[in-house]
Amino acid sequence: GINSRAAMISFESEPSQNRTLLTTTISRSLSLPYPFPVAITWKDAPEDQRPILGDDYIVRCEVTANPPATVDWLRNGDPIKSSGRYVIENRGLLIRNVSESDDGLYTCRAAVISTGELAKRVIRVEVQIKPEVQKLPLVLDAVEGQSFSYLCNATGKPVPEFQWIKKSTQQNVVDIDRFSVNALTGQLDISRVEQDDHDTYSCVAKNAAGISESTTKLNVLIRPKILEFMNITVPEDSDA
């Protein structure tokens, strides 16, 4: 930064009828190394951050300060060196190939050596895991007129929520009479199976990290219908 000041100096000859006015400008520059001191400020440093398992992720911690600040990192109280999976960048801390063990409390420390100013921001990192639905059987059998239940299982972090989709109509089955789904456990219930329920269905699990699904065919078994027989006695040599 530069401060500039200008001065005007006038020169006059001996008084006479013909005056001569001489002017000149003198500029003086004063250079200050940091004319506008700025305290350490967190520009982009959310206190809760959630990388996804297997991704490369930058734990964001951008700092502004004047004079500029230097930044270092701690994880669960231990210093982090910029090597291997961890790389300290201007934007934050790069973690390569995030694993579950990267969960923890990260401390972003900023220091201005010339002024002695020091500040820190604690960031909670919680690794998220995409859902994975346990593969469903190719076919599930249900009996017409009876109730039916099936539990769809999935892993994931945070715990995923479930939907069941009827593939022929792409309809969420909770919108169908007689169908219900527990969104937390993945259980599908049909209070009374009908022949039209014969279809392909997908169990879908979702969380903030992603989505997973598996498909099965619901085979509706038709119960045999018993016909009523009448006992008729007819005389011999007569037509019934």
C-alpha positions as CSV (number, residue, x, y, z in Angstrom):
1,G,0.0,0.0,0.0
2,I,1.2,3.5,-0.7
3,N,0.4,6.9,0.8
4,S,1.1,9.9,-1.4
5,R,1.3,13.6,-0.6
6,A,1.7,16.5,-3.0
7,A,3.0,20.0,-2.4
8,M,2.9,23.1,-4.6
9,I,5.7,25.7,-4.4
10,S,5.5,29.1,-6.1
11,F,8.4,31.2,-7.2
12,E,8.1,34.9,-8.0
13,S,10.5,37.4,-9.6
14,E,11.2,40.8,-8.2
15,P,7.9,42.8,-8.2
16,S,7.3,44.4,-11.5
17,Q,4.5,44.9,-13.9
18,N,5.3,41.6,-15.6
19,R,5.1,38.9,-12.9
20,T,6.3,35.4,-13.6
21,L,4.7,32.6,-11.6
22,L,6.7,29.4,-11.5
23,T,5.1,26.3,-10.0
24,T,6.3,22.8,-9.4
25,T,4.9,19.8,-7.7
26,I,6.8,17.6,-5.3
27,S,5.4,14.1,-4.6
28,R,6.5,12.2,-1.5
29,S,5.7,8.5,-1.3
30,L,5.5,6.7,2.0
31,S,5.3,2.9,1.8
32,L,3.8,1.0,4.7
33,P,4.1,-2.8,4.7
34,Y,0.5,-3.4,6.0
35,P,-1.5,-0.2,6.0
36,F,-4.8,-1.9,6.9
37,P,-4.3,-4.5,9.7
38,V,-7.0,-7.2,9.6
39,A,-7.6,-9.6,12.5
40,I,-7.7,-13.4,11.8
41,T,-11.1,-14.1,10.2
42,W,-12.6,-17.5,9.3
43,K,-13.7,-17.1,5.7
44,D,-14.9,-20.7,5.0
45,A,-14.5,-23.1,8.0
46,P,-17.8,-24.9,8.9
47,E,-17.6,-26.5,12.3
48,D,-19.3,-29.7,11.1
49,Q,-18.1,-31.4,7.9
50,R,-19.1,-34.8,6.5
51,P,-16.9,-36.4,3.9
52,I,-18.0,-39.6,2.1
53,L,-16.1,-42.8,2.5
54,G,-13.6,-43.4,-0.3
55,D,-13.7,-39.9,-1.7
56,D,-10.9,-37.3,-1.6
57,Y,-12.1,-34.5,0.6
58,I,-10.9,-31.0,1.7
59,V,-11.7,-30.2,5.3
60,R,-12.4,-26.5,4.6
61,C,-10.6,-23.8,6.7
62,E,-9.9,-20.7,4.7
63,V,-8.4,-17.8,6.8
64,T,-8.0,-14.1,6.0
65,A,-5.7,-11.8,7.9
66,N,-3.3,-8.9,7.4
67,P,-0.5,-9.5,7.9
68,P,-1.1,-13.0,6.4
69,A,-1.5,-15.9,8.8
70,T,0.2,-19.3,8.8
71,V,-2.0,-22.3,9.3
72,D,-1.4,-25.7,10.9
73,W,-3.6,-28.6,11.8
74,L,-4.2,-31.0,14.7
75,R,-6.3,-34.2,14.8
76,N,-7.7,-35.3,18.1
77,G,-4.9,-33.1,19.7
78,D,-2.1,-34.5,17.6
79,P,-0.2,-32.4,15.0
80,I,-0.8,-33.4,11.3
81,K,2.1,-33.3,8.9
82,S,1.5,-32.7,5.2
83,S,2.4,-36.1,3.8
84,G,0.8,-39.3,2.5
85,R,-3.0,-39.1,2.8
86,Y,-3.0,-35.6,4.4
87,V,-2.0,-32.5,2.5
88,I,-2.3,-29.0,4.0
89,E,-3.5,-26.6,1.3
90,N,-4.6,-22.9,1.3
91,R,-8.3,-24.0,1.3
92,G,-7.9,-26.5,4.1
93,L,-6.7,-30.0,4.8
94,L,-7.0,-32.5,1.9
95,I,-7.7,-36.1,3.0
96,R,-7.1,-38.7,0.3
97,N,-9.3,-41.8,0.1
98,V,-11.4,-41.0,3.2
99,S,-11.7,-43.9,5.7
100,E,-13.9,-44.4,8.7
101,S,-10.9,-43.9,10.9
102,D,-10.8,-40.2,9.7
103,D,-13.7,-39.4,12.1
104,G,-12.7,-37.0,14.8
105,L,-12.0,-33.5,15.9
106,Y,-9.7,-31.4,13.7
107,T,-8.2,-28.1,14.9
108,C,-7.3,-25.5,12.4
109,R,-4.8,-23.0,14.0
110,A,-4.0,-19.7,12.4
111,A,-1.1,-17.5,13.7
112,V,0.3,-14.1,12.7
113,I,3.9,-14.3,13.7
114,S,4.6,-10.6,13.5
115,T,1.8,-9.6,15.8
116,G,1.5,-12.7,18.0
117,E,-2.1,-13.2,17.2
118,L,-3.4,-16.8,17.4
119,A,-6.8,-18.2,16.7
120,K,-8.2,-21.7,16.3
121,R,-11.3,-23.4,14.9
122,V,-12.4,-26.9,16.0
123,I,-14.0,-28.8,13.2
124,R,-16.0,-32.1,13.8
125,V,-15.5,-34.5,10.9
126,E,-18.0,-37.3,10.6
127,V,-17.4,-39.8,7.7
128,Q,-20.6,-40.8,5.8
129,I,-21.1,-44.1,4.1
130,K,-23.3,-44.7,1.1
131,P,-26.1,-47.1,1.6
132,E,-25.9,-50.7,0.4
133,V,-29.1,-52.8,0.2
134,Q,-28.7,-56.5,0.9
135,K,-29.6,-58.3,-2.3
136,L,-33.2,-59.4,-2.4
137,P,-34.3,-62.9,-3.6
138,L,-35.2,-63.1,-7.3
139,V,-38.7,-64.1,-6.4
140,L,-40.9,-63.7,-3.3
141,D,-44.1,-65.7,-3.0
142,A,-47.3,-64.2,-1.5
143,V,-50.7,-65.9,-1.3
144,E,-53.8,-64.1,-2.6
145,G,-56.1,-63.0,0.2
146,Q,-53.5,-63.4,2.9
147,S,-51.1,-60.8,4.5
148,F,-47.5,-60.5,3.4
149,S,-44.4,-59.0,5.1
150,Y,-40.8,-58.7,4.0
151,L,-37.8,-56.9,5.7
152,C,-35.3,-55.2,3.4
153,N,-31.9,-54.7,5.0
154,A,-29.3,-52.0,4.2
155,T,-26.1,-50.6,5.7
156,G,-25.1,-46.9,5.6
157,K,-24.1,-43.9,7.7
158,P,-26.2,-42.1,8.6
159,V,-28.9,-44.8,8.9
160,P,-30.7,-44.8,5.5
161,E,-34.4,-44.4,5.0
162,F,-36.4,-46.9,2.9
163,Q,-38.9,-46.8,0.1
164,W,-40.5,-49.6,-1.9
165,I,-41.3,-48.9,-5.5
166,K,-43.7,-50.8,-7.8
167,K,-41.7,-51.0,-11.0
168,S,-44.6,-51.2,-13.6
169,T,-46.0,-47.9,-12.4
170,Q,-42.9,-46.4,-10.7
171,Q,-45.3,-45.8,-7.8
172,N,-44.2,-45.5,-4.1
173,V,-46.2,-48.4,-2.6
174,V,-47.2,-46.3,0.4
175,D,-49.7,-44.6,-2.0
176,I,-51.3,-48.0,-2.7
177,D,-54.2,-49.2,-0.4
178,R,-53.3,-52.2,1.7
179,F,-49.5,-51.4,1.4
180,S,-47.4,-49.9,4.2
181,V,-43.6,-49.4,4.7
182,N,-41.6,-48.7,7.8
183,A,-39.2,-46.1,6.5
184,L,-36.7,-46.8,9.3
185,T,-36.5,-50.6,9.1
186,G,-37.4,-51.2,5.5
187,Q,-40.3,-53.6,6.3
188,L,-42.9,-53.9,3.6
189,D,-46.4,-55.0,4.7
190,I,-49.4,-55.9,2.6
191,S,-52.6,-56.3,4.6
192,R,-54.4,-58.4,2.0
193,V,-52.6,-59.7,-1.2
194,E,-54.5,-59.3,-4.5
195,Q,-53.7,-60.8,-7.9
196,D,-52.8,-57.3,-9.3
197,D,-50.0,-57.1,-6.8
198,H,-48.1,-59.6,-9.0
199,D,-45.2,-57.3,-10.2
200,T,-41.6,-56.3,-9.8
201,Y,-40.6,-54.2,-6.8
202,S,-37.5,-52.3,-5.7
203,C,-36.3,-51.7,-2.2
204,V,-34.6,-48.3,-2.2
205,A,-32.4,-47.0,0.6
206,K,-31.2,-43.4,0.8
207,N,-29.1,-41.2,3.0
208,A,-27.1,-38.0,2.6
209,A,-24.2,-40.0,1.1
210,G,-26.1,-41.7,-1.7
211,I,-28.7,-44.3,-2.8
212,S,-28.9,-48.0,-3.3
213,E,-31.6,-50.4,-4.4
214,S,-32.3,-54.1,-5.1
215,T,-35.2,-55.6,-7.0
216,T,-37.4,-58.7,-6.6
217,K,-40.5,-60.2,-8.3
218,L,-43.6,-60.7,-6.1
219,N,-45.3,-63.8,-7.3
220,V,-48.9,-64.0,-6.2
221,L,-50.2,-67.6,-5.6
222,I,-53.8,-68.1,-6.4
223,R,-55.6,-70.3,-3.8
224,P,-57.6,-73.1,-5.4
225,K,-61.3,-72.5,-5.4
226,I,-63.5,-75.3,-4.2
227,L,-66.5,-75.9,-6.3
228,E,-69.7,-76.9,-4.6
229,F,-71.0,-80.4,-5.7
230,M,-74.6,-81.3,-5.4
231,N,-75.6,-84.9,-4.7
232,I,-78.5,-85.8,-7.0
233,T,-80.2,-89.2,-6.9
234,V,-81.9,-90.2,-10.2
235,P,-83.8,-93.4,-11.0
236,E,-81.9,-96.0,-13.0
237,D,-82.1,-95.6,-16.7
238,S,-83.0,-91.9,-16.3
239,D,-81.0,-88.8,-17.3
240,A,-79.7,-86.7,-14.6
